[in-house]
Amino acid sequence: MKSIDFDEITEERATGRVAAIYEDMRQVLRSTQVNLIYRTLAVHEDYFCAAWDALRPNASIAYFERCADNLRMRMAPPMPPDVPEIGEELEDDFDYSPEDIEAVDGVLDIYNDANPKNLILVAALKGALNGMKIGGIRPGSEADTFALPTGPPASMRAESLVEPTAVGDSLGTIFKEIREATGGLGSVWRALGHHPAFLERVWPFLKEEMAKAGYLITVTQAQGAAAAAAQEFPFAVELSRQQVAGMGLAESEIDVIDQKLDRFIHLIPRTNTLVLLMKAALVGEGRVRRKPFEGE
């Protein structure tokens, strides 16, 4: 899939309804960040507001968290026998302290927490827009509809994102290759841009793993699992193309929204599978399958 850059409303520039929804998203999705999918959908304000109204009832309950946890496990690819020990290299060659390693690991945890949630929500919007029945399924357990806690976990950092045009040549080349390999430059890469030594060391390993069949199999299985989770939502997501057109959006704008949803269904599982490979290289394979911010 050809790489594209996304127009977006950044968190800093958001005002009015968009700013209010961004804050609600941070509370409901329990994150210090508003991810790129929402920042680019916010350009289409009426659709964005309707989409969050449709998604919020499911995003705030235990069923959603359980599905996201299961999907996160599916995003872990087969690990090669020779995972590089990048954490040790950073300590030995770049004088990284344990706190520096923890800072990089903290970035990975933010997006490993968010990406499975985002893929399920994007799958729901994509299905609804294209006429699929999304949600309205009686849950298997009453506990599935229990409300989740709100607000980011106490240990979740608030990370800034580097401007891709403001980085040096080496990091700029890596960003270009990431765009070409995954179909876009997700926010995790811009957050990791504050740690160029890590990206420069880990990127060759990631490129090798992306060329393996196990990587693409993992991506495909994650996409299917996200779509299945969305279809089983307890609350219906009713936002078809006809309904969106009834809000006054032109067909051409709806087509752009549809293309953006497609792009993120492509981008998110590719990115998060790489996040888990980076986690293995940074802190060891034993940490890969741990839930981020467990117990917070």
VEXMIGU-264503 format. One record per residue (C-alpha): residue number from 1; residue in one letter; chain; x, y, z. Coordinates in nm, 2 decimals, padded with zeros to 4 digits. Last residue first. Layout:
<atoms>
<atom n="NUM" res="A" chain="A" east="X" north="Y" up="Z"/>
...
</atoms>
This chain:
<atoms>
<atom n="296" res="E" chain="A" east="-00.34" north="00.06" up="03.73"/>
<atom n="295" res="G" chain="A" east="-00.33" north="-00.31" up="03.78"/>
<atom n="294" res="E" chain="A" east="-00.14" north="-00.39" up="03.46"/>
<atom n="293" res="F" chain="A" east="00.00" north="-00.08" up="03.30"/>
<atom n="292" res="P" chain="A" east="00.09" north="-00.26" up="02.97"/>
<atom n="291" res="K" chain="A" east="-00.03" north="-00.62" up="02.96"/>
<atom n="290" res="R" chain="A" east="00.27" north="-00.85" up="02.97"/>
<atom n="289" res="R" chain="A" east="00.32" north="-01.05" up="02.65"/>
<atom n="288" res="V" chain="A" east="00.64" north="-00.89" up="02.54"/>
<atom n="287" res="R" chain="A" east="00.81" north="-00.87" up="02.88"/>
<atom n="286" res="G" chain="A" east="00.96" north="-01.22" up="02.87"/>
<atom n="285" res="E" chain="A" east="01.10" north="-01.15" up="02.52"/>
<atom n="284" res="G" chain="A" east="01.36" north="-00.91" up="02.66"/>
<atom n="283" res="V" chain="A" east="01.38" north="-00.54" up="02.76"/>
<atom n="282" res="L" chain="A" east="01.48" north="-00.36" up="02.44"/>
<atom n="281" res="A" chain="A" east="01.48" north="-00.63" up="02.17"/>
<atom n="280" res="A" chain="A" east="01.16" north="-00.78" up="02.29"/>
<atom n="279" res="K" chain="A" east="00.99" north="-00.45" up="02.32"/>
<atom n="278" res="M" chain="A" east="01.10" north="-00.36" up="01.97"/>
<atom n="277" res="L" chain="A" east="00.94" north="-00.68" up="01.84"/>
<atom n="276" res="L" chain="A" east="00.62" north="-00.58" up="02.03"/>
<atom n="275" res="V" chain="A" east="00.62" north="-00.24" up="01.87"/>
<atom n="274" res="L" chain="A" east="00.68" north="-00.40" up="01.53"/>
<atom n="273" res="T" chain="A" east="00.36" north="-00.60" up="01.57"/>
<atom n="272" res="N" chain="A" east="00.20" north="-00.27" up="01.68"/>
<atom n="271" res="T" chain="A" east="00.29" north="-00.09" up="01.36"/>
<atom n="270" res="R" chain="A" east="00.18" north="-00.36" up="01.12"/>
<atom n="269" res="P" chain="A" east="-00.15" north="-00.41" up="01.31"/>
<atom n="268" res="I" chain="A" east="-00.22" north="-00.03" up="01.30"/>
<atom n="267" res="L" chain="A" east="-00.12" north="00.05" up="00.94"/>
<atom n="266" res="H" chain="A" east="-00.35" north="-00.16" up="00.72"/>
<atom n="265" res="I" chain="A" east="-00.67" north="-00.11" up="00.93"/>
<atom n="264" res="F" chain="A" east="-00.54" north="00.25" up="00.95"/>
<atom n="263" res="R" chain="A" east="-00.53" north="00.29" up="00.57"/>
<atom n="262" res="D" chain="A" east="-00.87" north="00.14" up="00.52"/>
<atom n="261" res="L" chain="A" east="-01.02" north="00.39" up="00.77"/>
<atom n="260" res="K" chain="A" east="-00.85" north="00.67" up="00.59"/>
<atom n="259" res="Q" chain="A" east="-00.99" north="00.55" up="00.25"/>
<atom n="258" res="D" chain="A" east="-01.34" north="00.54" up="00.39"/>
<atom n="257" res="I" chain="A" east="-01.30" north="00.89" up="00.53"/>
<atom n="256" res="V" chain="A" east="-01.18" north="01.01" up="00.18"/>
<atom n="255" res="D" chain="A" east="-01.48" north="00.84" up="00.01"/>
<atom n="254" res="I" chain="A" east="-01.71" north="01.01" up="00.26"/>
<atom n="253" res="E" chain="A" east="-01.56" north="01.34" up="00.15"/>
<atom n="252" res="S" chain="A" east="-01.62" north="01.26" up="-00.21"/>
<atom n="251" res="E" chain="A" east="-01.98" north="01.16" up="-00.14"/>
<atom n="250" res="A" chain="A" east="-02.05" north="01.49" up="00.01"/>
<atom n="249" res="L" chain="A" east="-02.12" north="01.52" up="00.38"/>
<atom n="248" res="G" chain="A" east="-02.45" north="01.67" up="00.48"/>
<atom n="247" res="M" chain="A" east="-02.54" north="01.46" up="00.79"/>
<atom n="246" res="G" chain="A" east="-02.76" north="01.25" up="00.56"/>
<atom n="245" res="A" chain="A" east="-02.45" north="01.14" up="00.37"/>
<atom n="244" res="V" chain="A" east="-02.32" north="00.99" up="00.70"/>
<atom n="243" res="Q" chain="A" east="-02.65" north="00.80" up="00.74"/>
<atom n="242" res="Q" chain="A" east="-02.63" north="00.67" up="00.38"/>
<atom n="241" res="R" chain="A" east="-02.27" north="00.57" up="00.43"/>
<atom n="240" res="S" chain="A" east="-02.36" north="00.38" up="00.74"/>
<atom n="239" res="L" chain="A" east="-02.31" north="00.50" up="01.10"/>
<atom n="238" res="E" chain="A" east="-02.50" north="00.27" up="01.33"/>
<atom n="237" res="V" chain="A" east="-02.27" north="00.12" up="01.59"/>
<atom n="236" res="A" chain="A" east="-02.49" north="-00.11" up="01.79"/>
<atom n="235" res="F" chain="A" east="-02.41" north="-00.17" up="02.16"/>
<atom n="234" res="P" chain="A" east="-02.30" north="-00.51" up="02.29"/>
<atom n="233" res="F" chain="A" east="-02.02" north="-00.52" up="02.03"/>
<atom n="232" res="E" chain="A" east="-01.99" north="-00.86" up="01.86"/>
<atom n="231" res="Q" chain="A" east="-01.92" north="-00.72" up="01.51"/>
<atom n="230" res="A" chain="A" east="-01.63" north="-00.51" up="01.66"/>
<atom n="229" res="A" chain="A" east="-01.46" north="-00.82" up="01.81"/>
<atom n="228" res="A" chain="A" east="-01.49" north="-01.01" up="01.48"/>
<atom n="227" res="A" chain="A" east="-01.33" north="-00.72" up="01.29"/>
<atom n="226" res="A" chain="A" east="-01.05" north="-00.69" up="01.54"/>
<atom n="225" res="A" chain="A" east="-00.98" north="-01.07" up="01.52"/>
<atom n="224" res="G" chain="A" east="-00.96" north="-01.05" up="01.14"/>
<atom n="223" res="Q" chain="A" east="-00.72" north="-00.76" up="01.14"/>
<atom n="222" res="A" chain="A" east="-00.50" north="-00.93" up="01.40"/>
<atom n="221" res="Q" chain="A" east="-00.49" north="-01.26" up="01.20"/>
<atom n="220" res="T" chain="A" east="-00.37" north="-01.07" up="00.89"/>
<atom n="219" res="V" chain="A" east="-00.10" north="-00.89" up="01.08"/>
<atom n="218" res="T" chain="A" east="00.03" north="-01.21" up="01.25"/>
<atom n="217" res="I" chain="A" east="00.04" north="-01.38" up="00.91"/>
<atom n="216" res="L" chain="A" east="00.23" north="-01.09" up="00.77"/>
<atom n="215" res="Y" chain="A" east="00.50" north="-01.11" up="01.04"/>
<atom n="214" res="G" chain="A" east="00.52" north="-01.49" up="01.03"/>
<atom n="213" res="A" chain="A" east="00.59" north="-01.49" up="00.66"/>
<atom n="212" res="K" chain="A" east="00.92" north="-01.31" up="00.71"/>
<atom n="211" res="A" chain="A" east="01.03" north="-00.98" up="00.54"/>
<atom n="210" res="M" chain="A" east="00.89" north="-00.77" up="00.83"/>
<atom n="209" res="E" chain="A" east="01.14" north="-00.95" up="01.06"/>
<atom n="208" res="E" chain="A" east="01.44" north="-00.84" up="00.87"/>
<atom n="207" res="K" chain="A" east="01.32" north="-00.48" up="00.85"/>
<atom n="206" res="L" chain="A" east="01.26" north="-00.49" up="01.23"/>
<atom n="205" res="F" chain="A" east="01.62" north="-00.60" up="01.30"/>
<atom n="204" res="P" chain="A" east="01.76" north="-00.33" up="01.08"/>
<atom n="203" res="W" chain="A" east="01.54" north="-00.07" up="01.26"/>
<atom n="202" res="V" chain="A" east="01.66" north="-00.16" up="01.62"/>
<atom n="201" res="R" chain="A" east="01.99" north="00.02" up="01.63"/>
<atom n="200" res="E" chain="A" east="01.90" north="00.34" up="01.45"/>
<atom n="199" res="L" chain="A" east="01.57" north="00.35" up="01.64"/>
<atom n="198" res="F" chain="A" east="01.74" north="00.32" up="01.97"/>
<atom n="197" res="A" chain="A" east="02.00" north="00.58" up="01.89"/>
<atom n="196" res="P" chain="A" east="01.73" north="00.82" up="01.77"/>
<atom n="195" res="H" chain="A" east="01.55" north="00.83" up="02.11"/>
<atom n="194" res="H" chain="A" east="01.34" north="01.15" up="02.08"/>
<atom n="193" res="G" chain="A" east="01.22" north="01.01" up="01.75"/>
<atom n="192" res="L" chain="A" east="01.06" north="00.74" up="01.96"/>
<atom n="191" res="A" chain="A" east="00.76" north="00.97" up="01.99"/>
<atom n="190" res="R" chain="A" east="00.75" north="01.02" up="01.62"/>
<atom n="189" res="W" chain="A" east="00.77" north="00.65" up="01.56"/>
<atom n="188" res="V" chain="A" east="00.49" north="00.59" up="01.81"/>
<atom n="187" res="S" chain="A" east="00.27" north="00.84" up="01.63"/>
<atom n="186" res="G" chain="A" east="00.23" north="00.63" up="01.32"/>
<atom n="185" res="L" chain="A" east="00.43" north="00.72" up="01.00"/>
<atom n="184" res="G" chain="A" east="00.24" north="00.57" up="00.71"/>
<atom n="183" res="G" chain="A" east="00.19" north="00.27" up="00.48"/>
<atom n="182" res="T" chain="A" east="00.39" north="00.02" up="00.69"/>
<atom n="181" res="A" chain="A" east="00.71" north="-00.04" up="00.48"/>
<atom n="180" res="E" chain="A" east="00.71" north="00.29" up="00.28"/>
<atom n="179" res="R" chain="A" east="00.64" north="00.51" up="00.58"/>
<atom n="178" res="I" chain="A" east="00.89" north="00.32" up="00.79"/>
<atom n="177" res="E" chain="A" east="01.16" north="00.36" up="00.52"/>
<atom n="176" res="K" chain="A" east="01.10" north="00.74" up="00.51"/>
<atom n="175" res="F" chain="A" east="01.12" north="00.76" up="00.89"/>
<atom n="174" res="I" chain="A" east="01.45" north="00.56" up="00.88"/>
<atom n="173" res="T" chain="A" east="01.59" north="00.80" up="00.62"/>
<atom n="172" res="G" chain="A" east="01.49" north="01.10" up="00.83"/>
<atom n="171" res="L" chain="A" east="01.65" north="00.94" up="01.13"/>
<atom n="170" res="S" chain="A" east="01.99" north="00.93" up="00.95"/>
<atom n="169" res="D" chain="A" east="01.94" north="01.27" up="00.78"/>
<atom n="168" res="G" chain="A" east="01.86" north="01.46" up="01.10"/>
<atom n="167" res="V" chain="A" east="01.51" north="01.54" up="01.22"/>
<atom n="166" res="A" chain="A" east="01.31" north="01.86" up="01.17"/>
<atom n="165" res="T" chain="A" east="01.09" north="01.74" up="00.88"/>
<atom n="164" res="P" chain="A" east="00.95" north="01.45" up="01.08"/>
<atom n="163" res="E" chain="A" east="00.84" north="01.68" up="01.36"/>
<atom n="162" res="V" chain="A" east="00.90" north="01.51" up="01.69"/>
<atom n="161" res="L" chain="A" east="00.61" north="01.40" up="01.90"/>
<atom n="160" res="S" chain="A" east="00.57" north="01.48" up="02.27"/>
<atom n="159" res="E" chain="A" east="00.50" north="01.20" up="02.52"/>
<atom n="158" res="A" chain="A" east="00.27" north="01.22" up="02.82"/>
<atom n="157" res="R" chain="A" east="00.39" north="00.92" up="03.03"/>
<atom n="156" res="M" chain="A" east="00.17" north="00.65" up="03.16"/>
<atom n="155" res="S" chain="A" east="00.26" north="00.57" up="03.53"/>
<atom n="154" res="A" chain="A" east="-00.07" north="00.68" up="03.68"/>
<atom n="153" res="P" chain="A" east="-00.29" north="00.50" up="03.43"/>
<atom n="152" res="P" chain="A" east="-00.48" north="00.74" up="03.20"/>
<atom n="151" res="G" chain="A" east="-00.84" north="00.83" up="03.30"/>
<atom n="150" res="T" chain="A" east="-01.15" north="00.63" up="03.33"/>
<atom n="149" res="P" chain="A" east="-01.23" north="00.30" up="03.51"/>
<atom n="148" res="L" chain="A" east="-01.43" north="00.06" up="03.29"/>
<atom n="147" res="A" chain="A" east="-01.81" north="00.03" up="03.32"/>
<atom n="146" res="F" chain="A" east="-01.96" north="-00.32" up="03.35"/>
<atom n="145" res="T" chain="A" east="-02.12" north="-00.44" up="03.02"/>
<atom n="144" res="D" chain="A" east="-01.91" north="-00.75" up="02.99"/>
<atom n="143" res="A" chain="A" east="-02.00" north="-00.84" up="03.35"/>
<atom n="142" res="E" chain="A" east="-02.35" north="-00.93" up="03.24"/>
<atom n="141" res="S" chain="A" east="-02.20" north="-01.22" up="03.05"/>
<atom n="140" res="G" chain="A" east="-02.23" north="-01.36" up="02.70"/>
<atom n="139" res="P" chain="A" east="-02.32" north="-01.01" up="02.57"/>
<atom n="138" res="R" chain="A" east="-02.64" north="-00.97" up="02.36"/>
<atom n="137" res="I" chain="A" east="-02.52" north="-00.85" up="02.02"/>
<atom n="136" res="G" chain="A" east="-02.62" north="-00.49" up="01.91"/>
<atom n="135" res="G" chain="A" east="-02.29" north="-00.45" up="01.74"/>
<atom n="134" res="I" chain="A" east="-02.19" north="-00.38" up="01.38"/>
<atom n="133" res="K" chain="A" east="-02.42" north="-00.49" up="01.11"/>
<atom n="132" res="M" chain="A" east="-02.22" north="-00.43" up="00.79"/>
<atom n="131" res="G" chain="A" east="-02.32" north="-00.15" up="00.55"/>
<atom n="130" res="N" chain="A" east="-01.99" north="-00.01" up="00.44"/>
<atom n="129" res="L" chain="A" east="-01.97" north="00.27" up="00.69"/>
<atom n="128" res="A" chain="A" east="-02.06" north="00.03" up="00.97"/>
<atom n="127" res="G" chain="A" east="-01.78" north="-00.21" up="00.88"/>
<atom n="126" res="K" chain="A" east="-01.52" north="00.07" up="00.86"/>
<atom n="125" res="L" chain="A" east="-01.63" north="00.23" up="01.18"/>
<atom n="124" res="A" chain="A" east="-01.62" north="-00.10" up="01.37"/>
<atom n="123" res="A" chain="A" east="-01.28" north="-00.19" up="01.22"/>
<atom n="122" res="V" chain="A" east="-01.15" north="00.15" up="01.33"/>
<atom n="121" res="L" chain="A" east="-01.27" north="00.09" up="01.68"/>
<atom n="120" res="I" chain="A" east="-01.11" north="-00.26" up="01.70"/>
<atom n="119" res="L" chain="A" east="-00.78" north="-00.13" up="01.56"/>
<atom n="118" res="N" chain="A" east="-00.78" north="00.16" up="01.81"/>
<atom n="117" res="K" chain="A" east="-00.82" north="-00.06" up="02.11"/>
<atom n="116" res="P" chain="A" east="-00.54" north="-00.29" up="01.99"/>
<atom n="115" res="N" chain="A" east="-00.32" north="00.02" up="01.92"/>
<atom n="114" res="A" chain="A" east="-00.37" north="00.20" up="02.26"/>
<atom n="113" res="D" chain="A" east="-00.19" north="-00.02" up="02.51"/>
<atom n="112" res="N" chain="A" east="00.10" north="-00.11" up="02.28"/>
<atom n="111" res="Y" chain="A" east="00.11" north="00.26" up="02.20"/>
<atom n="110" res="I" chain="A" east="00.17" north="00.38" up="02.55"/>
<atom n="109" res="D" chain="A" east="00.38" north="00.07" up="02.64"/>
<atom n="108" res="L" chain="A" east="00.63" north="00.14" up="02.36"/>
<atom n="107" res="V" chain="A" east="00.68" north="00.50" up="02.48"/>
<atom n="106" res="G" chain="A" east="00.74" north="00.37" up="02.84"/>
<atom n="105" res="D" chain="A" east="01.00" north="00.13" up="02.71"/>
<atom n="104" res="V" chain="A" east="01.19" north="00.42" up="02.57"/>
<atom n="103" res="A" chain="A" east="01.17" north="00.60" up="02.91"/>
<atom n="102" res="E" chain="A" east="01.26" north="00.29" up="03.10"/>
<atom n="101" res="I" chain="A" east="01.57" north="00.25" up="02.90"/>
<atom n="100" res="D" chain="A" east="01.67" north="00.61" up="02.98"/>
<atom n="99" res="E" chain="A" east="01.59" north="00.54" up="03.35"/>
<atom n="98" res="P" chain="A" east="01.82" north="00.23" up="03.35"/>
<atom n="97" res="S" chain="A" east="02.09" north="00.47" up="03.22"/>
<atom n="96" res="Y" chain="A" east="02.20" north="00.48" up="02.86"/>
<atom n="95" res="D" chain="A" east="02.57" north="00.53" up="02.82"/>
<atom n="94" res="F" chain="A" east="02.56" north="00.52" up="02.44"/>
<atom n="93" res="D" chain="A" east="02.77" north="00.21" up="02.37"/>
<atom n="92" res="D" chain="A" east="02.73" north="-00.01" up="02.67"/>
<atom n="91" res="E" chain="A" east="02.38" north="00.09" up="02.79"/>
<atom n="90" res="L" chain="A" east="02.24" north="00.13" up="02.44"/>
<atom n="89" res="E" chain="A" east="02.39" north="-00.21" up="02.35"/>
<atom n="88" res="E" chain="A" east="02.23" north="-00.37" up="02.66"/>
<atom n="87" res="G" chain="A" east="01.89" north="-00.24" up="02.57"/>
<atom n="86" res="I" chain="A" east="01.94" north="-00.35" up="02.20"/>
<atom n="85" res="E" chain="A" east="01.98" north="-00.72" up="02.29"/>
<atom n="84" res="P" chain="A" east="01.92" north="-00.86" up="01.95"/>
<atom n="83" res="V" chain="A" east="01.65" north="-01.13" up="01.91"/>
<atom n="82" res="D" chain="A" east="01.84" north="-01.43" up="01.78"/>
<atom n="81" res="P" chain="A" east="01.60" north="-01.73" up="01.80"/>
<atom n="80" res="P" chain="A" east="01.33" north="-01.54" up="01.61"/>
<atom n="79" res="M" chain="A" east="01.01" north="-01.45" up="01.79"/>
<atom n="78" res="P" chain="A" east="00.68" north="-01.55" up="01.63"/>
<atom n="77" res="P" chain="A" east="00.47" north="-01.24" up="01.61"/>
<atom n="76" res="A" chain="A" east="00.28" north="-01.08" up="01.91"/>
<atom n="75" res="M" chain="A" east="-00.02" north="-00.91" up="01.76"/>
<atom n="74" res="R" chain="A" east="-00.25" north="-01.19" up="01.88"/>
<atom n="73" res="M" chain="A" east="-00.17" north="-01.11" up="02.24"/>
<atom n="72" res="R" chain="A" east="-00.28" north="-00.75" up="02.18"/>
<atom n="71" res="L" chain="A" east="-00.60" north="-00.88" up="02.03"/>
<atom n="70" res="N" chain="A" east="-00.69" north="-01.07" up="02.35"/>
<atom n="69" res="D" chain="A" east="-00.62" north="-00.76" up="02.56"/>
<atom n="68" res="A" chain="A" east="-00.83" north="-00.54" up="02.33"/>
<atom n="67" res="C" chain="A" east="-01.12" north="-00.79" up="02.34"/>
<atom n="66" res="R" chain="A" east="-01.11" north="-00.79" up="02.72"/>
<atom n="65" res="E" chain="A" east="-01.10" north="-00.41" up="02.73"/>
<atom n="64" res="F" chain="A" east="-01.39" north="-00.38" up="02.49"/>
<atom n="63" res="Y" chain="A" east="-01.61" north="-00.63" up="02.68"/>
<atom n="62" res="A" chain="A" east="-01.54" north="-00.44" up="03.01"/>
<atom n="61" res="I" chain="A" east="-01.71" north="-00.13" up="02.90"/>
<atom n="60" res="S" chain="A" east="-01.62" north="00.23" up="02.80"/>
<atom n="59" res="A" chain="A" east="-01.53" north="00.17" up="02.43"/>
<atom n="58" res="N" chain="A" east="-01.87" north="00.01" up="02.36"/>
<atom n="57" res="P" chain="A" east="-02.08" north="00.31" up="02.47"/>
<atom n="56" res="R" chain="A" east="-01.82" north="00.55" up="02.31"/>
<atom n="55" res="L" chain="A" east="-01.82" north="00.42" up="01.96"/>
<atom n="54" res="A" chain="A" east="-02.14" north="00.57" up="01.82"/>
<atom n="53" res="D" chain="A" east="-02.09" north="00.91" up="01.99"/>
<atom n="52" res="W" chain="A" east="-01.73" north="00.90" up="01.88"/>
<atom n="51" res="A" chain="A" east="-01.83" north="00.84" up="01.52"/>
<atom n="50" res="A" chain="A" east="-02.10" north="01.12" up="01.53"/>
<atom n="49" res="C" chain="A" east="-01.84" north="01.37" up="01.65"/>
<atom n="48" res="F" chain="A" east="-01.58" north="01.26" up="01.39"/>
<atom n="47" res="Y" chain="A" east="-01.84" north="01.27" up="01.11"/>
<atom n="46" res="D" chain="A" east="-01.94" north="01.62" up="01.19"/>
<atom n="45" res="E" chain="A" east="-01.58" north="01.73" up="01.23"/>
<atom n="44" res="H" chain="A" east="-01.42" north="01.58" up="00.91"/>
<atom n="43" res="V" chain="A" east="-01.07" north="01.70" up="01.00"/>
<atom n="42" res="A" chain="A" east="-01.13" north="01.51" up="01.33"/>
<atom n="41" res="L" chain="A" east="-01.08" north="01.19" up="01.13"/>
<atom n="40" res="T" chain="A" east="-00.71" north="01.28" up="01.11"/>
<atom n="39" res="R" chain="A" east="-00.66" north="01.34" up="01.48"/>
<atom n="38" res="Y" chain="A" east="-00.87" north="01.03" up="01.56"/>
<atom n="37" res="I" chain="A" east="-00.65" north="00.80" up="01.35"/>
<atom n="36" res="L" chain="A" east="-00.34" north="00.98" up="01.47"/>
<atom n="35" res="N" chain="A" east="-00.39" north="00.89" up="01.84"/>
<atom n="34" res="V" chain="A" east="-00.50" north="01.12" up="02.11"/>
<atom n="33" res="Q" chain="A" east="-00.24" north="01.07" up="02.38"/>
<atom n="32" res="T" chain="A" east="-00.23" north="01.05" up="02.76"/>
<atom n="31" res="S" chain="A" east="-00.45" north="00.74" up="02.74"/>
<atom n="30" res="R" chain="A" east="-00.73" north="00.58" up="02.93"/>
<atom n="29" res="L" chain="A" east="-00.95" north="00.52" up="02.63"/>
<atom n="28" res="V" chain="A" east="-01.24" north="00.68" up="02.81"/>
<atom n="27" res="Q" chain="A" east="-01.05" north="00.96" up="02.97"/>
<atom n="26" res="R" chain="A" east="-00.82" north="01.05" up="02.68"/>
<atom n="25" res="M" chain="A" east="-01.12" north="01.01" up="02.45"/>
<atom n="24" res="D" chain="A" east="-01.32" north="01.25" up="02.66"/>
<atom n="23" res="E" chain="A" east="-01.04" north="01.51" up="02.63"/>
<atom n="22" res="Y" chain="A" east="-01.02" north="01.46" up="02.25"/>
<atom n="21" res="I" chain="A" east="-01.40" north="01.49" up="02.24"/>
<atom n="20" res="A" chain="A" east="-01.40" north="01.83" up="02.41"/>
<atom n="19" res="A" chain="A" east="-01.11" north="01.95" up="02.19"/>
<atom n="18" res="V" chain="A" east="-01.31" north="01.85" up="01.88"/>
<atom n="17" res="R" chain="A" east="-01.63" north="02.01" up="01.99"/>
<atom n="16" res="G" chain="A" east="-01.46" north="02.35" up="02.05"/>
<atom n="15" res="T" chain="A" east="-01.09" north="02.37" up="01.98"/>
<atom n="14" res="A" chain="A" east="-00.81" north="02.14" up="01.87"/>
<atom n="13" res="R" chain="A" east="-00.48" north="02.31" up="01.78"/>
<atom n="12" res="E" chain="A" east="-00.26" north="02.15" up="02.05"/>
<atom n="11" res="E" chain="A" east="-00.41" north="01.81" up="02.01"/>
<atom n="10" res="T" chain="A" east="-00.33" north="01.82" up="01.65"/>
<atom n="9" res="I" chain="A" east="-00.60" north="01.84" up="01.38"/>
<atom n="8" res="E" chain="A" east="-00.49" north="01.62" up="01.10"/>
<atom n="7" res="D" chain="A" east="-00.40" north="01.58" up="00.74"/>
<atom n="6" res="F" chain="A" east="-00.24" north="01.24" up="00.69"/>
<atom n="5" res="D" chain="A" east="00.07" north="01.17" up="00.49"/>
<atom n="4" res="I" chain="A" east="00.06" north="00.88" up="00.24"/>
<atom n="3" res="S" chain="A" east="00.25" north="00.56" up="00.18"/>
<atom n="2" res="K" chain="A" east="00.14" north="00.34" up="-00.11"/>
<atom n="1" res="M" chain="A" east="00.00" north="00.00" up="00.00"/>
</atoms>
